Amino acid sequence: MILAYLFAQLCLWAQGKPGGLLVLGSANVDESLTGYFTKYDCSSADINPIGGVSKMDLKCFLQYCFKRFQLTALI
C-alpha cells in the first residue's frame, strides 16, 4: 500500500498536474469480520469497492460476468 500511495502521487506530479489520486483497495467483508488486516495492507486504501461483499458472493459474480459477457480477464 505504501507503493500504491507513492505511485498515486507520482502519476500526477510527473505530468505537472496538481492534486492527488485515490487509492482503491481490495479487502472484502470476510477479512474485516475476522480481523484479517494489517496497517499497510489492502484494507488501508482510500476507497474499498468490494468492502461489503463476501468472497463467495464475489466469486459467483465474477463467474456470472465470465459466462454472460465472456470477460476472460476476470477468471
Buried (B, 14 or more C-beta within 10 A) or exposed (E): BEEBBEEBBEEEEEEEEEEEBEBBBBBBBBBBEEEEBEEEBBBBBEEBEBBEBBEEBBEEEEEEBBEEEEEEEEE
